[in-house]
Amino acid sequence: MKAVHIHDYGGLDVLHYEEDAVRPTPGAGEVLIRVHATSLNPFDCAVRAGYMGQYFNYTFPLILGTDVSGIVEDVGEGVTDISVGDVVYTRAGVYKDGAHAAYVLAFAADVVANPPSLDHVHAAALPHVTLTAWQGLIEFADLSEGQTVLIHAAAGGVGHIAVQLAKWRGAKVIGTASVNLPFLEELGVDEAIDYSTTAFEDVVKDVDVVLDLLGGETQQRSWKVLKPGGILLSTVQPPSQEVATAHGVRQRMIGTAPPIRKVLTEAATMVENGQLKPHVSAVLPLKEIQKAHEMIEGRHTRGKIVVQVVD
Ligand SMILES: NC(=O)c1ccc[n+]([C@@H]2O[C@H](COP(=O)([O-])OP(=O)(O)OC[C@H]3O[C@@H](n4cnc5c(N)ncnc54)[C@H](OP(=O)(O)O)[C@@H]3O)[C@@H](O)[C@H]2O)c1
């Protein structure tokens, strides 16, 4: 099958489009999905560069890619609730070969029927970023009506979904961006801050939740904008419990996936109700995966970059 392999960690040049990859066979509890579309996440670039090898037991050649929308091609032993031909989306391939290929294996228990109104390109934009934003804002913060959330990097993959989840919960949303500031207005944020001209801590105070998608000094400057008892959530760098205590607030690192099927089922319902809409700013063929990595590493993408595997 066709796939993008890496045979070693490194830069863009370790990404190799090849047509002789071995098509996997589903084991017990697994399904084989014919990938129609997949998307890119900074996680893929981090794995490629070798930063995740210490956490995951990867072997080469390795196929990257954690998001898939496609059609079930085969099911393994014991799978009774998913059938060949089902149109599905999920997160797969975090721990082993991923979806930047013609086929990917997924745990049947994680597989969900696509939102009927979305094509594969848009469905593939959702899983990884929705699971992340959901774990932070819904599971950890339990964001509620009338609360205020500051979302850093609100125009990116996780950010644009987080904005929509927060609005759905009835929260007031403050978002940061620079070149993508107009997109924040399209998303309906209540207050958009251009981080290239304004220090957010000069204009924001007393928020209930900060969603930090950047780490570093952005995280350090975020403590002071929280109200007492508020919560700082990060996807990038574990916030210090000591600093949280000193500020009278809470902290959580986002990372472990929430129940995938439950969240993606709810997300599909939200899509059908018009409450959640993935934004795809570029669609590339599998052969151009290097360009997709380059775009993500440029750190200024809007919404998601999707790779279309079946035309
Ligand atoms: N722990 C986990 O489980 C987990 C899961 C998902 C993601 N992550 C991590 O979370 C981070 C965000 O992921 P993502 O997919 O949302 O990334 P992304 O889509 O690549 O983010 C791109 C966005 O970042 C914005 N940005 C860049 N620098 C900024 C700054 N200084 N202040 C505010 N916004 C800035 C850009 O806005 P402008 O172009 O307007 O500047 C752009 O829209 C990544 O580091 C990723 O690895 C972790």
The ligand as an SDF file (V2000), in Angstrom:
LIG
                    3D

 48 52  0  0  0  0  0  0  0  0999 V2000
   -0.7900   17.2520   25.1450 N   0  0  0  0  0  0  0  0  0  0  0  0
   -1.5950   16.8700   24.1730 C   0  0  0  0  0  0  0  0  0  0  0  0
   -2.2930   15.8650   24.2550 O   0  0  0  0  0  0  0  0  0  0  0  0
   -1.6870   17.7350   22.9320 C   0  0  0  0  0  0  0  0  0  0  0  0
   -2.7170   17.5150   22.0220 C   0  0  0  0  0  0  0  0  0  0  0  0
   -2.8380   18.3810   20.9270 C   0  0  0  0  0  0  0  0  0  0  0  0
   -1.9190   19.4200   20.7620 C   0  0  0  0  0  0  0  0  0  0  0  0
   -0.9020   19.5620   21.6360 N   0  0  0  0  0  0  0  0  0  0  0  0
    0.0600   20.6800   21.4830 C   0  0  0  0  0  0  0  0  0  0  0  0
   -0.6880   21.8980   21.5880 O   0  0  0  0  0  0  0  0  0  0  0  0
   -0.0900   22.8900   20.7730 C   0  0  0  0  0  0  0  0  0  0  0  0
   -1.1600   23.5230   19.8770 C   0  0  0  0  0  0  0  0  0  0  0  0
   -1.5970   22.5430   18.9370 O   0  0  0  0  0  0  0  0  0  0  0  0
   -2.3980   23.0160   17.6470 P   0  0  0  0  0  0  0  0  0  0  0  0
   -2.6820   21.8080   16.8470 O   0  0  0  0  0  0  0  0  0  0  0  0
   -3.5200   23.8810   18.0460 O   0  0  0  0  0  0  0  0  0  0  0  0
   -1.2640   23.9120   16.9370 O   0  0  0  0  0  0  0  0  0  0  0  0
   -1.3490   24.7380   15.5870 P   0  0  0  0  0  0  0  0  0  0  0  0
   -2.6270   24.4770   14.8790 O   0  0  0  0  0  0  0  0  0  0  0  0
   -0.0730   24.4780   14.8740 O   0  0  0  0  0  0  0  0  0  0  0  0
   -1.3390   26.2590   16.0960 O   0  0  0  0  0  0  0  0  0  0  0  0
   -1.1930   27.2610   15.1320 C   0  0  0  0  0  0  0  0  0  0  0  0
   -1.6920   28.5640   15.6920 C   0  0  0  0  0  0  0  0  0  0  0  0
   -0.7980   29.0440   16.7200 O   0  0  0  0  0  0  0  0  0  0  0  0
   -0.9560   30.4550   16.7760 C   0  0  0  0  0  0  0  0  0  0  0  0
    0.1910   31.0220   17.4600 N   0  0  0  0  0  0  0  0  0  0  0  0
    1.5000   30.8780   17.1780 C   0  0  0  0  0  0  0  0  0  0  0  0
    2.2440   31.5700   18.0820 N   0  0  0  0  0  0  0  0  0  0  0  0
    1.3740   32.1670   18.9420 C   0  0  0  0  0  0  0  0  0  0  0  0
    1.5000   33.0140   20.0960 C   0  0  0  0  0  0  0  0  0  0  0  0
    2.7080   33.3910   20.5450 N   0  0  0  0  0  0  0  0  0  0  0  0
    0.3820   33.4210   20.7520 N   0  0  0  0  0  0  0  0  0  0  0  0
   -0.8520   33.0420   20.3130 C   0  0  0  0  0  0  0  0  0  0  0  0
   -1.0470   32.2460   19.2230 N   0  0  0  0  0  0  0  0  0  0  0  0
    0.0550   31.8170   18.5530 C   0  0  0  0  0  0  0  0  0  0  0  0
   -1.0590   30.8740   15.3440 C   0  0  0  0  0  0  0  0  0  0  0  0
   -1.8300   32.0750   15.2510 O   0  0  0  0  0  0  0  0  0  0  0  0
   -1.3040   33.2820   14.3100 P   0  0  0  0  0  0  0  0  0  0  0  0
   -0.9430   32.6470   12.9950 O   0  0  0  0  0  0  0  0  0  0  0  0
   -2.4490   34.2150   14.2130 O   0  0  0  0  0  0  0  0  0  0  0  0
   -0.0990   33.8560   14.9890 O   0  0  0  0  0  0  0  0  0  0  0  0
   -1.7480   29.6820   14.6530 C   0  0  0  0  0  0  0  0  0  0  0  0
   -3.0900   29.9110   14.3080 O   0  0  0  0  0  0  0  0  0  0  0  0
    1.0380   22.1970   19.9970 C   0  0  0  0  0  0  0  0  0  0  0  0
    2.2770   22.4620   20.6480 O   0  0  0  0  0  0  0  0  0  0  0  0
    0.7020   20.7270   20.1200 C   0  0  0  0  0  0  0  0  0  0  0  0
    1.8340   19.8910   20.0490 O   0  0  0  0  0  0  0  0  0  0  0  0
   -0.7510   18.7360   22.7170 C   0  0  0  0  0  0  0  0  0  0  0  0
  1  2  1  0
  2  3  2  0
  2  4  1  0
  4  5  1  0
  4 48  2  0
  5  6  2  0
  6  7  1  0
  7  8  2  0
  8  9  1  0
  8 48  1  0
  9 10  1  0
  9 46  1  0
 10 11  1  0
 11 12  1  0
 11 44  1  0
 12 13  1  0
 13 14  1  0
 14 15  2  0
 14 16  1  0
 14 17  1  0
 17 18  1  0
 18 19  2  0
 18 20  1  0
 18 21  1  0
 21 22  1  0
 22 23  1  0
 23 24  1  0
 23 42  1  0
 24 25  1  0
 25 26  1  0
 25 36  1  0
 26 27  1  0
 26 35  1  0
 27 28  2  0
 28 29  1  0
 29 30  1  0
 29 35  2  0
 30 31  1  0
 30 32  2  0
 32 33  1  0
 33 34  2  0
 34 35  1  0
 36 37  1  0
 36 42  1  0
 37 38  1  0
 38 39  2  0
 38 40  1  0
 38 41  1  0
 42 43  1  0
 44 45  1  0
 44 46  1  0
 46 47  1  0
M  CHG  2   8   1  16  -1
M  END
$$$$
